[in-house]
Amino acid sequence: MEKPYDLEERTFLFAKDCRIYIRTLSKITSNIEDGKQLVRSSGSVGANYIEANEKLGDKDFKFRLKISRKEAKESKYWLRLLHDLNPEFSSHSNPLLVEVEELRKILSSIICKAP
């Protein structure tokens, strides 16, 4: 599937796909709690990217991008945990792990090139 060029849309789809993935998991305590964390961090990647684009200045832009990247790293952590503890759903989690790493790299690149 072709990934959208628009990073705002791409981060939205990532958050949405994380929520769809969580729905497939069994309702045990660790999945529920780790899933809640993933919902928060995955949504925060896009929300902070949107905030960055409504910047109040170059410093604010870079700061918001760094928060977005931090949330991507956190999302990767929760995804890895869920992935390792629910190997039967790896066909759902593998693409998410690839996408979150791509998002992290994109955000890092933007941060490095920002004024």
Z-matrix of the N, CA and C atoms (Angstrom, degrees):
N
C 1 1.451
C 2 1.531 1 109.62
N 3 1.293 2 116.39 1 135.81
C 4 1.465 3 123.03 2 178.53
C 5 1.529 4 109.64 3 -70.99
N 6 1.322 5 116.27 4 129.15
C 7 1.465 6 120.53 5 179.23
C 8 1.521 7 109.23 6 -85.45
N 9 1.329 8 117.21 7 141.36
C 10 1.464 9 119.55 8 180.00
C 11 1.525 10 111.26 9 -65.20
N 12 1.320 11 115.08 10 143.09
C 13 1.460 12 121.08 11 177.86
C 14 1.531 13 110.53 12 -74.41
N 15 1.318 14 115.73 13 -30.74
C 16 1.462 15 123.02 14 -179.75
C 17 1.530 16 109.10 15 -70.03
N 18 1.318 17 116.74 16 111.85
C 19 1.470 18 121.04 17 -175.82
C 20 1.523 19 112.16 18 -65.65
N 21 1.314 20 116.98 19 -31.16
C 22 1.465 21 119.80 20 176.47
C 23 1.530 22 110.10 21 -62.32
N 24 1.318 23 116.68 22 -44.49
C 25 1.470 24 121.31 23 178.49
C 26 1.533 25 110.37 24 -67.81
N 27 1.307 26 115.92 25 -40.31
C 28 1.467 27 119.76 26 -178.61
C 29 1.527 28 111.38 27 -64.44
N 30 1.322 29 117.85 28 -40.65
C 31 1.465 30 120.05 29 178.39
C 32 1.526 31 110.58 30 -69.30
N 33 1.344 32 116.67 31 -33.23
C 34 1.465 33 120.51 32 175.62
C 35 1.529 34 110.01 33 -62.97
N 36 1.316 35 116.27 34 -47.54
C 37 1.469 36 120.59 35 -179.27
C 38 1.529 37 111.44 36 -63.63
N 39 1.335 38 116.67 37 -35.55
C 40 1.464 39 120.02 38 176.91
C 41 1.529 40 110.37 39 -62.15
N 42 1.319 41 116.64 40 -47.93
C 43 1.474 42 120.51 41 179.63
C 44 1.528 43 110.49 42 -62.04
N 45 1.321 44 116.47 43 -41.90
C 46 1.464 45 121.00 44 179.14
C 47 1.534 46 110.69 45 -63.41
N 48 1.325 47 116.99 46 -45.43
C 49 1.467 48 120.67 47 -179.57
C 50 1.527 49 112.04 48 -65.34
N 51 1.330 50 117.28 49 -33.28
C 52 1.471 51 120.28 50 175.34
C 53 1.525 52 110.16 51 -63.11
N 54 1.320 53 116.61 52 -40.84
C 55 1.464 54 120.52 53 179.50
C 56 1.521 55 111.43 54 -67.16
N 57 1.305 56 116.82 55 -38.29
C 58 1.474 57 120.83 56 177.22
C 59 1.525 58 109.79 57 -64.98
N 60 1.333 59 116.58 58 -42.79
C 61 1.468 60 121.23 59 177.84
C 62 1.528 61 111.32 60 -59.30
N 63 1.311 62 116.93 61 -45.77
C 64 1.463 63 121.20 62 -178.23
C 65 1.527 64 111.01 63 -60.00
N 66 1.327 65 116.83 64 -35.88
C 67 1.472 66 120.58 65 178.82
C 68 1.523 67 112.90 66 -61.84
N 69 1.341 68 117.42 67 -26.37
C 70 1.467 69 120.27 68 -177.62
C 71 1.526 70 112.48 69 -79.20
N 72 1.326 71 117.21 70 -18.43
C 73 1.465 72 121.12 71 -174.29
C 74 1.523 73 111.71 72 -78.67
N 75 1.337 74 115.00 73 152.29
C 76 1.464 75 119.25 74 176.94
C 77 1.525 76 109.52 75 -66.21
N 78 1.301 77 115.84 76 152.95
C 79 1.470 78 122.17 77 -173.68
C 80 1.523 79 111.75 78 -88.74
N 81 1.336 80 116.17 79 56.67
C 82 1.460 81 119.90 80 174.82
C 83 1.533 82 107.91 81 -94.65
N 84 1.307 83 116.30 82 159.78
C 85 1.465 84 121.47 83 -172.79
C 86 1.527 85 113.07 84 -53.34
N 87 1.321 86 117.64 85 -47.25
C 88 1.470 87 119.32 86 -176.90
C 89 1.532 88 111.32 87 -65.05
N 90 1.323 89 118.03 88 -40.44
C 91 1.469 90 120.24 89 177.95
C 92 1.524 91 111.25 90 -64.59
N 93 1.315 92 116.19 91 -39.98
C 94 1.472 93 120.10 92 -179.90
C 95 1.522 94 110.37 93 -64.42
N 96 1.339 95 116.64 94 -49.37
C 97 1.463 96 120.76 95 -177.41
C 98 1.533 97 111.92 96 -67.92
N 99 1.327 98 116.82 97 -44.87
C 100 1.462 99 119.77 98 178.21
C 101 1.523 100 110.61 99 -66.85
N 102 1.317 101 116.54 100 -35.55
C 103 1.461 102 121.58 101 177.15
C 104 1.519 103 111.84 102 -63.32
N 105 1.335 104 116.78 103 -40.05
C 106 1.476 105 120.43 104 176.87
C 107 1.522 106 110.59 105 -60.56
N 108 1.316 107 115.74 106 -42.56
C 109 1.469 108 120.46 107 179.42
C 110 1.529 109 110.59 108 -63.89
N 111 1.335 110 115.87 109 -41.04
C 112 1.461 111 120.10 110 179.20
C 113 1.529 112 111.10 111 -66.13
N 114 1.316 113 117.28 112 -39.16
C 115 1.464 114 120.80 113 177.59
C 116 1.529 115 109.39 114 -58.57
N 117 1.328 116 116.58 115 -46.80
C 118 1.466 117 120.26 116 -178.61
C 119 1.530 118 112.12 117 -64.26
N 120 1.321 119 116.04 118 -51.69
C 121 1.472 120 118.67 119 -174.77
C 122 1.525 121 112.23 120 -69.59
N 123 1.321 122 118.16 121 -38.92
C 124 1.476 123 119.72 122 -179.02
C 125 1.528 124 111.26 123 -66.40
N 126 1.318 125 117.21 124 -37.27
C 127 1.460 126 120.66 125 177.06
C 128 1.514 127 111.77 126 -70.28
N 129 1.313 128 116.07 127 -31.45
C 130 1.456 129 121.23 128 -178.44
C 131 1.527 130 112.42 129 -71.71
N 132 1.332 131 117.55 130 -25.11
C 133 1.469 132 120.10 131 176.87
C 134 1.521 133 109.26 132 -57.88
N 135 1.320 134 116.45 133 -53.66
C 136 1.462 135 121.27 134 -179.17
C 137 1.514 136 113.54 135 -70.58
N 138 1.320 137 116.87 136 -40.02
C 139 1.469 138 120.43 137 -178.98
C 140 1.526 139 110.75 138 -60.90
N 141 1.318 140 117.02 139 -41.89
C 142 1.464 141 119.79 140 179.70
C 143 1.519 142 111.72 141 -74.42
N 144 1.317 143 117.38 142 -29.48
C 145 1.464 144 119.79 143 174.58
C 146 1.533 145 109.74 144 -65.17
N 147 1.325 146 116.76 145 -42.16
C 148 1.470 147 120.86 146 176.85
C 149 1.527 148 109.79 147 -61.83
N 150 1.335 149 116.72 148 -44.50
C 151 1.470 150 121.07 149 177.46
C 152 1.526 151 110.94 150 -58.44
N 153 1.328 152 116.64 151 -40.14
C 154 1.468 153 120.30 152 179.82
C 155 1.523 154 110.88 153 -60.21
N 156 1.305 155 116.12 154 -39.03
C 157 1.466 156 120.25 155 -178.57
C 158 1.525 157 112.72 156 -74.14
N 159 1.319 158 117.40 157 -11.33
C 160 1.469 159 122.12 158 174.55
C 161 1.524 160 108.84 159 -104.72
N 162 1.308 161 114.55 160 34.23
C 163 1.466 162 122.57 161 -171.42
C 164 1.523 163 113.78 162 -55.59
N 165 1.305 164 112.91 163 153.01
C 166 1.462 165 121.07 164 175.20
C 167 1.522 166 110.43 165 -99.36
N 168 1.327 167 115.69 166 -0.83
C 169 1.456 168 121.89 167 -179.11
C 170 1.513 169 108.77 168 163.98
N 171 1.330 170 116.66 169 174.90
C 172 1.465 171 120.68 170 -177.26
C 173 1.525 172 112.81 171 -62.61
N 174 1.333 173 116.94 172 -38.90
C 175 1.467 174 120.65 173 179.40
C 176 1.527 175 110.84 174 -63.45
N 177 1.335 176 115.80 175 -43.89
C 178 1.460 177 120.76 176 179.55
C 179 1.522 178 110.55 177 -64.08
N 180 1.323 179 116.91 178 -41.49
C 181 1.465 180 122.40 179 178.76
C 182 1.528 181 110.37 180 -56.37
N 183 1.318 182 115.73 181 -51.41
C 184 1.459 183 121.18 182 -178.21
C 185 1.532 184 110.95 183 -65.45
N 186 1.314 185 116.91 184 -40.81
C 187 1.460 186 121.94 185 179.40
C 188 1.535 187 110.80 186 -59.92
N 189 1.333 188 117.09 187 -47.23
C 190 1.469 189 121.10 188 -179.75
C 191 1.519 190 111.48 189 -65.52
N 192 1.325 191 117.02 190 -38.20
C 193 1.462 192 120.22 191 176.82
C 194 1.521 193 111.04 192 -63.32
N 195 1.332 194 116.35 193 -38.72
C 196 1.470 195 119.88 194 178.33
C 197 1.519 196 110.98 195 -65.78
N 198 1.314 197 117.26 196 -36.79
C 199 1.468 198 120.08 197 176.03
C 200 1.529 199 109.54 198 -65.44
N 201 1.318 200 116.76 199 -43.27
C 202 1.463 201 121.16 200 178.43
C 203 1.526 202 110.44 201 -59.02
N 204 1.324 203 116.28 202 -44.85
C 205 1.472 204 120.35 203 178.48
C 206 1.523 205 110.94 204 -64.18
N 207 1.317 206 117.15 205 -40.26
C 208 1.473 207 121.61 206 177.84
C 209 1.526 208 110.48 207 -60.43
N 210 1.326 209 116.28 208 -41.33
C 211 1.467 210 120.84 209 179.30
C 212 1.531 211 110.80 210 -68.25
N 213 1.319 212 117.16 211 -32.84
C 214 1.472 213 120.62 212 175.64
C 215 1.533 214 109.55 213 -64.80
N 216 1.333 215 116.08 214 -42.51
C 217 1.470 216 120.00 215 177.81
C 218 1.527 217 110.57 216 -62.80
N 219 1.324 218 116.09 217 -41.63
C 220 1.459 219 119.54 218 178.85
C 221 1.533 220 110.44 219 -65.61
N 222 1.320 221 116.63 220 -41.34
C 223 1.471 222 120.31 221 177.59
C 224 1.522 223 110.55 222 -58.74
N 225 1.322 224 115.97 223 -40.59
C 226 1.466 225 120.05 224 179.13
C 227 1.528 226 110.45 225 -61.46
N 228 1.322 227 116.04 226 -40.44
C 229 1.468 228 120.46 227 178.65
C 230 1.530 229 111.21 228 -59.06
N 231 1.344 230 116.49 229 -51.15
C 232 1.463 231 120.45 230 -178.75
C 233 1.526 232 111.27 231 -65.88
N 234 1.325 233 116.67 232 -37.62
C 235 1.467 234 119.90 233 177.00
C 236 1.518 235 111.43 234 -63.28
N 237 1.330 236 116.60 235 -43.51
C 238 1.470 237 119.88 236 179.07
C 239 1.528 238 111.23 237 -61.10
N 240 1.312 239 115.86 238 -42.10
C 241 1.459 240 120.46 239 179.71
C 242 1.528 241 110.38 240 -62.74
N 243 1.317 242 116.73 241 -49.92
C 244 1.461 243 121.09 242 178.77
C 245 1.527 244 111.21 243 -63.11
N 246 1.315 245 116.32 244 -40.66
C 247 1.468 246 122.30 245 179.27
C 248 1.534 247 110.62 246 -60.28
N 249 1.322 248 116.68 247 -49.07
C 250 1.466 249 120.61 248 -177.62
C 251 1.518 250 112.88 249 -67.16
N 252 1.324 251 117.13 250 -31.41
C 253 1.467 252 120.31 251 -177.89
C 254 1.525 253 113.20 252 -91.38
N 255 1.321 254 116.52 253 -7.16
C 256 1.469 255 121.34 254 179.31
C 257 1.530 256 109.69 255 -134.65
N 258 1.350 257 116.85 256 60.85
C 259 1.470 258 120.02 257 -174.38
C 260 1.529 259 113.64 258 -61.63
N 261 1.302 260 116.86 259 -22.04
C 262 1.471 261 119.92 260 179.69
C 263 1.530 262 112.40 261 -68.77
N 264 1.325 263 116.72 262 -13.01
C 265 1.471 264 121.25 263 178.95
C 266 1.532 265 112.01 264 -111.39
N 267 1.336 266 116.35 265 22.00
C 268 1.464 267 119.71 266 -176.94
C 269 1.531 268 112.70 267 -63.70
N 270 1.324 269 117.85 268 -23.19
C 271 1.474 270 118.88 269 177.18
C 272 1.533 271 110.42 270 -66.20
N 273 1.324 272 117.39 271 -22.48
C 274 1.471 273 121.91 272 175.86
C 275 1.534 274 111.40 273 -89.20
N 276 1.328 275 115.93 274 -39.57
C 277 1.467 276 119.35 275 -173.90
C 278 1.523 277 113.22 276 -82.31
N 279 1.324 278 118.76 277 -31.19
C 280 1.473 279 120.41 278 -179.30
C 281 1.528 280 112.81 279 -56.37
N 282 1.343 281 119.23 280 -49.36
C 283 1.470 282 118.35 281 179.40
C 284 1.531 283 112.60 282 -63.71
N 285 1.333 284 117.48 283 -31.59
C 286 1.465 285 120.70 284 178.38
C 287 1.532 286 111.04 285 -68.45
N 288 1.325 287 115.97 286 -38.53
C 289 1.462 288 119.68 287 177.69
C 290 1.530 289 111.09 288 -65.73
N 291 1.320 290 116.52 289 -37.79
C 292 1.466 291 120.37 290 176.72
C 293 1.522 292 109.71 291 -66.16
N 294 1.334 293 116.56 292 -45.76
C 295 1.464 294 121.03 293 -177.25
C 296 1.525 295 112.10 294 -64.33
N 297 1.313 296 117.83 295 -42.24
C 298 1.471 297 119.33 296 -177.94
C 299 1.525 298 110.40 297 -66.16
N 300 1.321 299 117.17 298 -33.76
C 301 1.469 300 119.52 299 177.60
C 302 1.528 301 110.11 300 -70.80
N 303 1.319 302 117.60 301 -38.43
C 304 1.464 303 120.64 302 176.29
C 305 1.534 304 110.77 303 -63.77
N 306 1.325 305 116.40 304 -42.48
C 307 1.465 306 119.90 305 178.05
C 308 1.525 307 111.20 306 -62.25
N 309 1.306 308 116.27 307 -42.29
C 310 1.472 309 120.50 308 178.50
C 311 1.529 310 110.72 309 -59.75
N 312 1.322 311 115.97 310 -44.54
C 313 1.468 312 120.33 311 -179.68
C 314 1.528 313 111.43 312 -66.01
N 315 1.316 314 117.41 313 -40.21
C 316 1.470 315 121.40 314 177.69
C 317 1.519 316 109.96 315 -61.84
N 318 1.336 317 116.20 316 -47.71
C 319 1.458 318 120.28 317 179.99
C 320 1.527 319 110.84 318 -62.45
N 321 1.313 320 117.41 319 -41.08
C 322 1.462 321 120.58 320 178.20
C 323 1.527 322 110.99 321 -61.63
N 324 1.310 323 115.96 322 -40.74
C 325 1.463 324 120.51 323 178.59
C 326 1.521 325 111.66 324 -63.24
N 327 1.316 326 116.14 325 -43.45
C 328 1.476 327 120.37 326 178.95
C 329 1.528 328 109.80 327 -63.42
N 330 1.328 329 116.79 328 -42.25
C 331 1.471 330 121.36 329 179.61
C 332 1.533 331 109.92 330 -61.21
N 333 1.313 332 117.03 331 -45.26
C 334 1.471 333 120.93 332 -178.70
C 335 1.530 334 112.23 333 -63.68
N 336 1.324 335 116.72 334 -32.67
C 337 1.466 336 120.74 335 -177.13
C 338 1.523 337 112.96 336 -90.74
N 339 1.331 338 116.43 337 -11.06
C 340 1.473 339 120.23 338 -178.25
C 341 1.524 340 110.36 339 -69.23
N 342 1.339 341 116.50 340 147.80
C 343 1.473 342 120.17 341 179.42
C 344 1.524 343 112.50 342 -66.03
